[in-house]
Amino acid sequence: MNVIVTGASRGIGREIVKGFARDGNHRIIAISRNNEKLETLKSEGEKLNPGSEVIPFSADITARGFTDKFLPVIENLGPVDVLVNNAGGLINKPFRELTEEDFGFLFDVNVKSVFRLTRLLYPRFSKSAHIINMGSMGGYQGSSKFPGLSLYSASKGAVAILTEAMAEEFKEDGITVNCLAVGAVQTEMLENAFPGYKAPLSSEEMASFIVDFAINGKKYFNGKILPVSVSTP
């Protein structure tokens, strides 16, 4: 399979890339701004399974020149079977202190990047492609909300609705779109949101679930926002 994962240099994204490398002889484009960590990830992938190929691509998805820079990378890739829109940002700040710059940053990284990359890849998806948008329990309607995370939660809520709309538009093409509303996982982002909190799941454990879901979940779900959480937060 041809797989693309954003936010691949750390946390869940990094482990997703390793999970696909371990799973089979896949080609995985790993996107992140941190080139050094991506090169290390490429080496790790080769050790896990010499038959797999991790292709590092260092870039900022929100940058204006991203599309022109990325097109040559996918020119000869072939149909894209899995896209995991995992790149994300978080700001932990009381609502009254938030700025328009904070709003722009979070919606650019968490929402616009999903729109931009999916639109770019649309003509290149295979007839049974699976798009996974990484959401959050913070953006899941009716879930517990927490002070300081209003814009983060709102941006992830937007990802959830965008997922439903994309699934409806893409279904005649055979393309499946789902959103995983992830709960507490031990990552740097969680530490930023809830300093000192120890999550019940590691990045490796969550990534293992996501890789399996990317391969098999399209048989059972489309246009769904699925909570993947055993704790609050």
Protein Blocks (a to p, Z undefined) as FASTA:
>chain_A
ZZddehklgcjllmmmmmmmmmmccddddddfblmlmmmmmmmmmmmomkbccddddddf
kbmklmmmmmmmmmmnopafbdcdfbccdddddfklpcfklmmmmmmmmmmmmmmmmmmm
mmmpcfkbccdddddfklgghiacdehilmmmmmmmmmmmmmmmmmmmmmmnopacdddd
ddddddfklmmmmghiacfbdfklmmmmmmmmmmmmmmmgghiacdddfbdZZ
